Amino acid sequence: MTRRKNDEPVDPNNLKPEERLKFEIAEELGLSDKVIENGWRSLTAKESGRIGGLITKRRREMQQDVR
């Protein structure tokens, strides 16, 4: 079975801009070690949902700051 992109460990020094925010939030939630070692797919649905919710919240705040 081949490894998929999201199964691979994450290199925090080599992130795309859209992944940078996602990783920053994972760090704040204490999940960065888990993501670095095992990739994004190692997160539970609850953990992923929390990250997604905080990303949405931050993007809304950033849009309001621009206005």
Steps between C-alpha positions, in 0.01 A plus 500: 500500500642838407517790740275791428606861533313555828646183654851642491660684791487878479810718476416827679785678321362417156132595505284664238333825610158336542653223714690746719183628673376144542828397662508808726158408636607138548795631702270709719285194567804289587467277194813602311712205617233254390474668158878517450546132582196344334347755263161668492309172465607396850264759650158400623187649347454711811854640476467569127166669551640722772786607272256566214273706721787714625629551144156628399484728803845646429424559133181688592692712750767576241234608249335728756837658585551586132165681477 
